[in-house]
Amino acid sequence: MALENEETSVLPATGETMIINLGPQHPSTHGVLRVRLELDGERVVDAQPVIGYLHTGFEKTAEALTYQQCNTITDRLDYLAPMTNNLAYVLAVEKLMGLEVPMRAQYIRVLFAELTRIASHLVWLGTHVMDLGAMSLFFYTMREREVILDLIEAAAGVRMNPSYFRVGGLAYDLPEGFHAKVQAFLAEFPRWMKNYRNLFEGNPLINARLIGISYLSQEECFQYGVTGPNLRATGLALDLRKVEPYCGYDEFDFAVPTQSDGDAYARFWVRVDEMYESAKIIEQALSKIPPQGEYATRDRKVALPPRNEIYGNMEALIHQFKLVTAGFPVPRGEVYQAVEGPRGEMGFYLVSDGGPKPYRWRARTPSYYNLQTLPRLCRGHLVADVVTAIGSIDIMLGDVDK
């Protein structure tokens, strides 16, 4: 158990220190992250994350694209949770336009957002435990994640970077038989989780590598701007789906898992428990989706017409051509919209000058803020604990190098 008065931020070196690099090619950095470690023997005196190796420039690139084209960029920010990025972005544009989205589309968005959360947490769980020295769980979580990617592919046509959520609704309606596939997933999910827990619950390796390691207090989370599971591991049940509900989340019955110890072990269990709650939301969303109804707004000056309209209606074809080539104008103004992503608050700040392209496009990505805590999490611990610290905050370098 982590002690709240634990102080490891300032450690006098007992002799000469050594500077080494961890990454940017090291697999346990979960991407192209370089950590400049200052060591006194095996003890970490300081750890400075060095970022920028992806050099994406997403935010500036987006200002040269139409609002609809920007959707493809959001997929690639956090490529393990593209649906979450899509959702935050389209909600921001819809808020700026005052656009109403059909409830069928809203519930489908919730369903995919929670499938994405589970898929993302499965990758985190498998890779984090593998970093600690247990290999088997990684293969199981990747196998189960494939089931979710198959569901995404069935609806969006692609497995990753789907751009399925569009301004005004969805790209396509759900395919025939989709409900049955989701129900099959929900039927298998408890068995998966039981198998996982048999592997890591009470496991001496997991306990030794996580308990009391990389403590972060609630006050420090506020100072660093940390959100999501990392904040909830300090005992604060702050979840945007509850405090600022969107897409009808206020109609869903689910809990916000928390832990109070603030260490790597607490962060581990918050994410594990979140997967159970996401499964509950998916089950409820499935029952709430109307069997009939629109999957996107009928305003053809905003949403692309269905293909069957394009082939037989000249006006629909003109709208489709104009939207693809020139985009749609967005009223002047500025807006910020955030959602609860797998790693914390995922938000977009947009400024419109009244044209079809954003004047300013900024992403508030959770990994960028969470990574700031790494020096605090590593100081005073062993080199091996640096790997634990990185895995416990669940960063995504596409999020960081935006």
ABEGO torsion letter per residue (X at the ends): XBBAABBAABBBBABBBBBBBBOAABAAAGEBBBBBBBBBEABBABBBBBBGAAGAGAAAAAAABBAAAAAAAAAAABAABAAAAAAAAAAAAAAAAGBBBBAAAAAAAAAAAAAAAAAAAAAAAAAAAAAAGBAAAAAAAAAAAAAAAAAAAAAAGBABGAGABBBGEBABBBBBGAAAAAAAAAAAAAAAAAAAAAAABGBAAAAAAABGBGBBBAAAAAAAGBBEAAAAAAGBBBBAAAABBBGGAAABBBBBBBBAAGBAAAAAAAAAAAAAAAAAAAAAAAAABBABEBABBABAAABBBBAAAAAABAAAAAAAAAAAAAEBBBBBEBBBBBBBBAAEBBBBBBBBAGBABBABBBBBBAAAAAAAAAAAAABGBBAAAAAAAAAAAGBBAAAABX
